[in-house]
């Protein structure tokens, strides 16, 4: 079979998704190389696991050490955002800057023309728009298009997503049929560089190593009355209910974080609701939509999304209004706008009102 994409670099983690992605591309007759990035010292084992898969598939394997770049670009951002009283999404930044940036650049130097990953999303070229579109994956429960909203046209043009039309169940079955060692491997943890998903411990140690400290502060109610003490504002996020250590006689949630005064504000669930959102650092994958365009807007990764209307688009960002109030809209998270299953674009949430 004639190679469809010239040489393709497959981002290999040793996991089931990247393994099946590579297997499917091989079955189509493509020329492949496997590339594995090392983000932290804890990820060195991935090289061995990915190498074993590549050996079984009969493709060359290349290990790309990106620990310095990952720390500078992703980890420092992660820490800085929490210290600003915001809740970051490091995966979104890692995708555009590390995987499709540093890793793909290294793969190109090895002769690769395209980058393939195991993401559950789809890419389609639209002749009428003369643009590459990003669409939801076929498996609604595994769809990862939300985390890819920052990819630009060049990156999308050189990206292959072999699992976009498959469900996770189908992928696992394909892995078993191909006798891949990753077939029964468990899902990866939520944030790849946080041991045991304990971001508070990780953040505390990282901040301490930088010569700073996370200190306790005041918890205020909606009227400004002191009702308790928090353990350090970076340990809290908008909408958080558990771990506040306050007995008010009714459920309370974090509604505001003020890093400058080292305070957090709590309130009832009704105090979390807002309809309008402003997001900056926007990236438009489709053509820039017009004002009053109706969209389906997601405010966090596992958010089901909700109908909204674009109020304003400027060089500084996008402002939308939801049809109905949404709860716990969190600065630092990504606002991603869809038209049906097409990602129009997105931005980083700055504020709600």
N, C-alpha and C positions, 0 to 999 in steps of 0.2 A: 504494500500500500504506500502511496506517495505521502511523504511527510506533509502534514497540514500546516504546521506552525514553525517550520525550520527547527532549530534547537530550542527546546523548552527547559527552563530551570524550574524544578518542582521544589517548593519550600517544604522540606521533610522534617517532621518533628519526631518521627517514630510512632506517632499515633495512628489511629484507624483512618481518619479522614484524609490526611496527606498520603497515606499508603494507598488507599483506594483511588485517589485522584491520579497518582502516578500509574497505577495499574491500568486504569481506563485509558489514559493517554497512550500507554505502550500498546494496548490492544488496537488502538486506532492507527498504529504505525508511526508514531511520532518519535523523533530522536530526543532523548531526555538526559539531563544531568540532575542529580539530587544536590540541593544546597541546604545546609543546616546552620542556623545562626545560634551562637552562644551569647545569651543576654547577660547572664550572671554566673558566678562560680557554681551555683546550685544547678545550672542547666548543662553542665559538662556531660552528664549521663545521656543527654538527648543525642549527642553525636554518636555514641555507641549503638543506641537503639535504632536511630535512623540509618546508620551504616549497615546494620544487619538487614533492614528492609531493602535498602538499595542493592545489597549483594544478592539477595533472593531474586530481585527483579532484574538483575543483570545490568544495572546502570552505575555510572561513576558517582562517587559521593565526595562532596567538598564541604569542609567545615569552615564557617566564616565567624571569626571572633569579633563580636560587636559589643563587648562588655563596656568599653570606654564610651562609645557612642550612645549606648543604651542608658548608661548612668547619666550622662550629660543631658541627653534629650528627654528621656522619659522619667527617670527616677527623680531628677532634680525638679522637674515640672510637677510631679506628683506631690512632693514635699511642699513646694512653694504654694501650690493651690490650697492645700489644707491649712497652711499657715496664713493664708489670706481669708480663711473662713469659708472656703468654697469646697465643693466635692467633685474632684476630677474624674475623668474617664480615661485612664492611661492607654487602654487598648486602641482607642480611636487615634491617638497621637502616634502610637507605636506602628499602627498599620501604615499610615501615610509617610512617616519619617524614617522608620527603621525597615519594615518589611519591603515596602514599595520604594523606599529610598535607598538606604545603605545596602540592604541585602540584594536588591535587584541590580544596583550599580555593580556590586561585586560579581553577580551572576553574568552580567553583560560582559565584564572583562574576561570571563571564562568562555565567551562565545555564544551565550544565550540570547535569543531574540525576544522571548516572552517569559513571563513568570506565572506559574500555576500554583494555586493554593487549594486547600480543602475547605474553603469557606462555602457556606450554604447561601449563595446568592447567584444572580445571573447578569450577564452583560450582553447587550444587544446594540448593534449599530442601526441608527435611524437615518435612512436616506434623506427624508424630507427635512430633518433638522441638521443633517451633516454632523451628528454628534453620537458618541457612545453613551448609551443609557445604562443605568444600574437598576436592576429589578430585584424584587424579593425572591428568595429561594422558594422552591416548590413546597418544601416542608415548613409549614407555618410555625411549628414549634421550635425549629432550629434556624430559622431565617437570621442571617447575620448582615444583611444589607445596612442596617442601622450603623454598624461600626465601620462602614466603608465610605461614609458620605464625604470624606475629605479628599478622596482620590480625584486627580485631575484627568483631563482627556487623554493625555499621553500615557498615563499609567493605566487607564482603562483600556486603551487601544492595544496595550501589550500584556494584557492579563487574560488568563484562562481559568475558569471556575468549573471544573468537571463535575462537581456534585450539585450544581444549581438545580438540576431537574430531578434530583433524587431525594428520598426521605432517609432519615437516619437508619431506619429499619432495613431499607434496601442496601444502604452502604455497609452495614454490619454483615448482612447476608453475603454480599459480594466479597468481603474480606474473608469470611469463612470458606467460601467456595474456592478462593484463590490460596487458601491455607496461609494467609499472612499472619505473622506473629502478633500483630497489633489487633487482631480480630476481637479479642475479648478484653482489650485494655480499657480501663475506666476513663471517664471524662477528666480533662485537665481541671485544675483548680481555677477559681474565679479570677484572681490576679496573679499572673505567673511568677512574679518576683516577691510575693508576700508569703513567707513560711506559714503554713497552717491557716491561711486566710486571716491572720491576726494583724490587721493593719495598724492597730493602736500600738502594739509592741514594736513593730517595725518603725513606725513614725517616731516614737519616743527615742529609740536608739539612734536613728538617723539625725534627729534634731540635736540630741546631746553630743554626737560626734562633731557637729558643726559649731559647737561652742555656745549653743543657745539652750533654752529650756522651755518646756511646756508647763505652765503654772496654773493652779486653780484660780477660779474667779467667781463672780456672782451670777446667779440665775434670777432673772426678773420675770414678773408676770406682765400681762398686757398693759397694766397701768403703771409699770415702772417700779413696783414694789419688790424688794428683795425677798425671795422665797426659798433660797437654797444656795448651794455652792456646787459648781461644776469642777471636773477634774482636769480641765484643759479644753478650750474651745475647739481645737482641731479634732478632738475625739467625738464630735457630734456632727450630725447632718440634718438638714431641713426635713421635717416629718418624723424624726426619730421619737419613739415613745418609750422603748425599753432602756433601762440603765440610767435613768435620770435621778433616781434616788430621792424622789419627792412624792409625798402623799398629800394630794390636794382634795381627795374625796371624789374625784372624777378624772377620766383620762386626760392627760396633757401631752403635748408634743412640742418639739423644737420648732419655732416659727421664724426665728431670726438669729443670726450669729454676727457679733460685732467684734472683729479681731483687734481693733484699735483700743477699745475699752475693756477687752477681755471679758465679755459678757455674752450669755446666750439668753434669749427670750423664749418663754414658753406660752402656750395658749391651748384653747380647745381645738378640736378638729375643724370647726367652722373658720377658725383664724388662719388655716392653711390654704384656704381656697383663693384662687385668683383666676381671671380670665385672659389677661393680657401678658404677653411675654416679649421681651427684647433680647435678641441674640446677636452676637458679634462674630468676627472672624469667619464670615460666611463663605461657603463654596457652593457654586451652582453647577450641578452636573448636566441638567437639561438647560435649555435657554432660560434666562432669568424671567421668572413669572411676572405678570402684571399685578398691579394693585387690585385688591378685591378678588384675587384668585382664591377659590375654595380648595383647601388641602386637608389631608389627614396628618395630624401632627403628633409626633412621639417625643416625650420629654425625658425618657430614660430607656435603657436597653430592653428591659422586659415589659415596657409599657405597651398596652394594647393600642394606644393612640386614640385620638378623638378628632371630630370635625372642627375645623378652624378656618379663618379667613385672613389672608395677608393684608395688613393695613398699610404697611409702608416698607419700601426697600431703598436703602441708601448705601453709599460706600462704607458706612460705619456698621451696617447690619440690617436685620430684618425685624419687623414688629408684627406680631400676629394677635388675633383675638379668638379665643375658643368659643364655640357655640354655647357651651355650658362651662361653669367654673371647674377647674382642675385643682387637685390637691398636691401639695409638696413639690411645687416647681422649684428646682434646685440650681442655683448658680454654679457653673462649672461643668454641669452635665450638657449633653448635646441635644439640641432641638433639631429633629430631622423631619422634613416635610415630604409627603408622598402625594402622588396623584394615582389613585388605584394602587398598582404594585410597583410603580416607578418612583425612584428617589429623585425628587426635584433638586434637593440640596439640603443644606443645614447650616448650623452655627452653634457657637458656645453660648449657653444661657447666661445673660448678664443680670437680669432682674425680672421680677414679676410685679404686676400692679393691677 
